[in-house]
């Protein structure tokens, strides 16, 4: 990372790259100091939309995926979602902005659509991938269906589910930024990037990109830490439940 940042600072100067294409890192940071108030004002609409969409995507997506993966009668739902996953959902945002209005709500709805399906599919795959020996061992010890769900299937599939949450979270952030750049009237980092682009203020554009990347990094690394914790918990579950 240090080498990358150093190259970002030096190469535009050494190679004479026009500032309209690439500005040195120091100039992007200076633009951030100059436009700090505007960036802070735009940050909350983006963060609030991401948090709202993540809440729906993660909670509802995991519940639906868990049901689809654990109930054979609902396997067709997973197939249907798999087909929908091939649809480029970006084409739906103009419709959502007409139906709901080009504000915060349509942006959240678009982000929910974008991140929901991968969370469902990953959660369902995680449940279906649980070792059958764990399930049989718990049944032989008299576990009820509720206990099988909460004590066996959910803990054992949690690492895979968290991987899906990382994927869905990244897509939610992308969807929010794209919606803000397309037509959203509620403001946000995407709207600010578009405004600076129209003004040919490349340094400010790069600083906004840095802010978005930091947001994505914080979210991804937080989920990565939770995924590692769940993987350790899964090993404990296997050692506790497995015969012998």
N, C-alpha and C positions, 0 to 999 in steps of 0.2 A: 504493500500500500504506500509506503514511504517513497519507493522508487517511482511508482505511478504518479504520485503527487509532484515529485521533483521533475519528472518528464513533462507534466502538464505546465509547470512553471517555466521551464527552460526552452522546450522545443519551439513554442510559438515565437519566442524571441530569436533563437538561433537560426531557425529556418525562414524567418520573415513571413510567417503565416498571417494573412490579413485578419484584423480584429473582427471582421464580420463573420468569419468562419470559426475561429478559435482564439479566445483571449487567455492570457496567463492566469493562473490560479489567484495570484495576488490581486489582479484587477477585478476578478469576480468577487473576491472577499471585500474589496473596497466598495464595489457596487452594493453589496449587502449592507455595509455600514451606511451607505447613502440612502438606500431604500428600505431600511430596517422597519420603519413604521408601517409601510405598505405591505411588507412581507408578513409582519405579525398580524395585521388585520386580515390578510388573506388566509392565514394558517388555520384559524378556527373553523371557517366553513368547510374546509377540506377535512380536518381532523374529526369534526363532529359527524360529517357524512360517513366517513370511514368507520367510526365507532358504531354508528347506528346500523350500517350495513353488515358489519362483522357480527354484531349481536344476533341479528336475524340469521345470517348465513351459517354461523357456527352452531347456534342452538338448534334451529329447525333442521339444518342440513344434517347434523349428527343424529338427531332423533329419527329422521326419515331414513337415512342411510343404515342406521342400526336395525330398524324394522325391516327394511328391504333385504338386508343381509341375513337376518335371523329367521325370517318367515319365508319358506319356499313358495307360498302362494303369491308373494309380492315380487318374485324375480322379474316378472314382465315389466314392472315399474323401472327397475334398473336398466333393462334393455331400452326402454323408451327414453330414459335420461341419457343413455349412451348415444342414441341417435341425435337427440337435441344438442348434445355437446359439440357436434360437428357444425352447428349453425353459428355463423359469425354474428354474435349478439349486438355488435356495434350498430347494425342496421336498424335495431329496434329503438335506439335512443330518440331519433326524430319523432317516432310515434308516441313514445312516452312523454316527450316534451309537449306534444299536442294534446294528449289525453289528460295529463296531470298538470301541465304547465312547466315552463323552463326554469324551475326553481329548485330548491333544496330537495323536495320530495321526489321529483323525477330522477334526480341524480342518485338518491339513495336506492330507489327502485331499480334503476339500471345496474348499480353496483351489486345489489342482491341477486339479480338474475345472472350476472357475470360470475359470481363466486359460489353460488348455491350448488350447481350441478357437480363440479369437481369434489366438493365436500361430501355430497351424497354418495357418489360413486366410490370414493376412497374409503369412506366409513363402511359401506356395504362390503367392499373387498376385504377390509380388515376383519370384519366379523366372520366372513366366509373362510378366511385363512387361518382361523384359530385351530390349534391342534385338536384333533378329535379325541385324543387320549385325555385331555383336560376335561372335556365335556363328559366323557364316559365315567371318569373317576369321580366327578362331582355327583353324577346321577347315582352311582353305586353307593355313595355315602348318604343318599337320601335328600339331595338338594332339590328344592322346589324350582319351578320355572323362573320365579322372580329371583331366587338366589343364583340360578344359572346365568341370568342376564347380568346381574349386578356384581357378582363375585367371580365369575369366570370369563364370560364373553367380553364384557366391557374392559376389565383390566388387561386381558390378553391382547385385545385389538387396539388398545390405546396408542401405542407407538405409530401404527399405520394411520389411525384417525388423526393424530397430531400432524403427520406428514400432509394429510389432506387439508388440515386447517392452515398450514403454511402456504400451500398452493392456493387455496381459496382466498387467504388474506392478501397475498400478492396481487391476485386478479381483482379483488375489491379495490385496492388502492389504484391500480391501473384504470379501472372503470371510472372511478371518481374523477381522476385527473383528465381522462378523455372527455367525460361529460362536461367538465368545466371548460375545456378547450373548444368544444363544439358549439354549445348554445346556452349553457346554464347562465342564469341571471343572478344567482345567489353568491357570486364571487368565489374565491378560492385560488389555490396555487395554479391550477390550470388556466384560469381566466387571467391571472397576473402574467403568466408566461406568454400567453397570446398577446396581451397588451404590450409587453416589452418587445416581443418579436415584431409587432407592427411598427413600433418606434425605432427599430433597428438598434436596440440597446442590448447588444450581445452579452456584455458583462453581467447585466441584471438577469438575463435569461439563464445564464450558466449558474448564477448564485441560486436562483429558484430551483434549478435542477438538483443542485447540491442539497438543498433543504428536503426535497422529495426523496432523494436517495437516503438521506439520514433517517427519515421516517420509515422507509422500507426496511432499512438495516435494523433499526430498533425492534420493529415488529417481528422480523424474521429471526433475529437472534434470541428474542424472548421465547418464541415458540420452539426454537432449536434446543434451548435449555430445558423447556418442559418436555420435549421429546426424549432427551437423554434421561431425564428423571423417570419418565414413564417406561423407558426400556429397562432401567434398573428394577423398577417395580414389577415388570413382567417376568424377569428372571426369578424374582422372589416368589411370584405366583406359581411359576412352573415347578420350582423346587418344593413348594408346599403341597401342591395338589397332585403332582405326578406320583404314581405308585412307587413304593420303595424309598 
